[in-house]
Amino acid sequence: MSEKKELVITTRDRVLRAWQNSTELVRDFEVYSKEIDEKEIARMFDKFAEDEGHHAAKLLELLHELS
């Protein structure tokens, strides 16, 4: 009978997934900012995209450090 191997999710795995999620949010927020006619809400999503871009950049730096 073979032993089941435990799946181990590493810190790098979690940071990679967070970076992927963050870059996806940047794209989504950018699209929302361009599709919404209400200027105040569009500006809000534009700001969210910018903020999330900073998060994505920090996560990418961390990924390079962990490689």
C-alpha positions, 0 to 999 in steps of 0.5 A, a space after each residue: 500500500 502506498 503512502 499518501 503524500 501531504 500537499 505542502 503549500 509554501 510561503 512562495 506559493 501563497 505570495 505567488 497566488 496573492 500577486 496573481 489575484 492582485 494583478 487581476 484586480 488591477 485589470 478589473 478596476 481599470 476596466 471598471 473605471 473606463 466603463 462607468 459613466 459616473 465620474 466620481 465612481 470611475 475615479 474611485 476605481 481608477 484610484 483602486 487600480 493604482 493602489 492595487 498596482 502598488 500591492 502587486 509590485 510589492 508582492 512581485 518584489 517579494 516573489 523575486 526575493 523568495 526565488 
